Amino acid sequence: MGTGLADNVAQGGAGGDQFRTAPLWGLGQRIFFLHDGRTTNLMAAIAAHRSNGSEATQVEENFASLSNGQQQEVLNFLRSL
């Protein structure tokens, strides 16, 4: 998860900066996002993935480079799951 999302809670073999990502199915029905529910906003959840050591930083940067319309299409797709 990198330092930005780290919660410093070790679970099994995962350290405080690691977490198994939940499947996206049902995402459109969720009220809270991220492993600890710290946001109710998909854009904020996506942006939170940009941090030192995060494997998702490049994906977040790719999302940020999309046009506003393309970003909205991605959000609409995620909400449809």
Beta strands, then each sheet from edge to edge (+ up, - down):
end
